[in-house]
Amino acid sequence: MGVGVPTDDVLVAGLRTGDEETFACLLNGWSGSMLRLARSFVSTTASAEEVVQDTWLAVFEGIGRFEGRSSLRTWVYRILVNIARKRASREQRTVPWTSLAPDHEPTVDPERFRGAHEQYPGGWRAFPDRWPTTESEVLAHEVRATVAAAIDSLPIRQQVVLTLRDIDGHAAEDVCALLEISMANERVLLHRARAAVRGRLEGYFTTAGVES
């Protein structure tokens, strides 16, 4: 759970009493990734926004039945996935997450690695440059903006998996259960997403000429 977010017990108690501060905390903290997740199922952003709204309504109506068998966030996201799938069915958009197109493109340029007949085959020809620290407020802001832009440019499924794993902190098992994908698919999507974001950052540091 993100920094500054109360424990599940506090959140559940707040939701059950209709506490506005609790709702605002969850809305601000979770709605962005919920929208990304919904968008991976439905046909338009507007439709995804409606899914998120319907999810929050369902959460308020059903919070009394929450038993704590999973985290509150996982419970909320499961509700969202169920609503999104029903809406996708109505929209006749039923492409399953498991129908991933074959993708054999390397995530890192193969020319950066030693060939089979060279010393240390498969190793880096030259190790990636060390990245600078981001103690400068300006640099830190630019890095955050670069990461955000890199995530936004990812294919939607990679966006969702990266957001659920690395931003929201879901365990791999929870992500697989939510999206109904195999551990192998989850690893591929996460690896490609991380590699793409890292590549964008590497390009930024190279282009900007930032000193480490």
N, C-alpha and C positions, 0 to 999 in steps of 0.2 A: 504494500500500500504506500502511496506517495507520502512525502514529508508533510507533516501538519494535518494529516487526515486522522480523525479519531478511530478508536478500535471499533470492531463490528458491534460489540455490545452497546456502545454509546450511539452508534449510527442507527441501529435497529430501534433502540428506545426512542430516539429522536423522530424517526419516521413514523413510529406507532402513535406518537403524540402530535404529529403534524408540525413539528418544529421547523420553521422557515430557514433557520441558519443551517440545520442539518441538510435540508434539501439543496440549498445554495452550494454547500460544500461538495455534495455529490454531483450536482449538475455541472459545476465548474471543473471538477476533477475527472469525471468519467465521460461526459457527453461527446468529446472530441473523438476518442477511440471507439465509442459506441457508434458514432456516425460512420466512421471508416468501416467498421464491421458490418453494419447494415447495408452500406453501399456495395459491399462485395456480393450481396444476394439480390438486390433489387435493381431496377433499370435506370433510375434517375436519382440525383441528389435530393430533390424534393421528396421523392418517395422514401428515401432513407431517413430524412428528417421526420417524416410522419411516423416511421417505425420507431424512432427514438422516443418521440412524444407518447406513442401508444405504450411503449415499454415502461416509461415512468408512471403512467396511469395504472398499468397492471401491477407495478411494484407497490404503489400506494394501496391499491385494493387488496393485494395479496400479502402484504407484509406481516399480517397477523398469523399467516400460515408458515412463515419462515421458521425452520427448525434448527438451523445452524449446522446442518450436515456437511455443508460446504461453506466457503467464505461468502459473505454478502455479495461481493463483487461478482464472483462466479455465478451465483444464483441470479443476479440481475442480468448478466450477459446471456445466460441460458434462456431467460424469458425473451430477451431481444432476438436471439437466433430463431426461436420458435415463431415469433411474430414475423420476422423477416422472411422466413421460409414460406409461411402461409401467404404473405403478400406476393412473394416471387411466384408462387404457384398461380395466383390470380392473374399476375402479369404474364404468365406463361414464360417465365424466365427461370428455367430449372436446371441450368448448367451446374453440376455438382462440383464441389471443391476437389474431389478425387480425380476429375477428368483433366488433369494437367497435361498440356501439350508437351511432347518430348522436347527437351531443351538441352542440347549438348554444347552450347556455347560456353567457353571457359569464363570463370569469374575474374581471372587475372590473366593478362597478356602472357601467353606461353613463352614469348621471346625473353621474358624476364627470368626464366629458369634455365639451368644448364641442360644440354641435350644428353641423350642416352650414351653417347660415346665420349663425353667430356668427364673430367674429374668431378666427383661428387654429383652424379646425374640427378636431376630433379631439384637441386639446390638453387638458391638465389644466385644470379650472376653478380648482383650487387644488392646488399640489404637495403630495404626501404629507408629513406631518410628519417631520422628521428624528428618527431613532431615537436614544435615549440610548446612551452607552457602557455596557459591562457590567463595569466595573472592580470594582464591589461584588460580593463573593462571594455574598451573598444574592440580588441581582438576577441574577447570572449563573446561579445554580442555578434560579431561577424561569423564566428564559428557556429554559434547556435543557429543563426540564420541559414548558414550553408547546410547544416544538418537537416533543418526543417525543410528546406527546398529539395534536398536529396530524397528525403522520405516521401514528400509529396509527388515526386517524379517517378516513384517506383510503381510497378504494376500493382493493382489494388490488393491482390492476395499477398504479395510480399509486404506491402504496407501494413496489412492487418496483422500478419504474424509477427513482424518486427515490433509493431506497437504493443501488441499483447504481451510479448516476451520481454522486450528490453525497456519499454517505457512504463507499462502497467505492472510488470513484474509477475505475470502469470507463469506457473510452472508449465513445462512442455506437455505434461500429461493433461493438464486442464485445457490447453490450447487444442490439443488433438481431440479431446472430448467435445469441446464447443463447436469445432469446425468439422468434426467427423472425418478427420484425415489420419493417415498413418504417421507413425513417428518418423519414417523415412521421408515422407512428403514435407512434414514440418521442418525437418533438418535442412532439406534442400531449399525451401522457401526462405528460411531464416538465414542460411549461409549466403544465398544470393543477395538478399536484402542488405546484410551487413557488409558484404564485399562491395556492393554498389555505393553505399554510403561512405565507406572508407575510401573508395576510389575518388569520390567527389571531394572529400576532405583533402586527400593527397594532391589533387589538382588545384584546389584552392591555395594550399600552402606553397606549392610550386609557382603558381601564377603570381601570387601576392609577394613572393620573395621574402616571406617571414623568416627571421632568424630564429634558430632554436637556442 
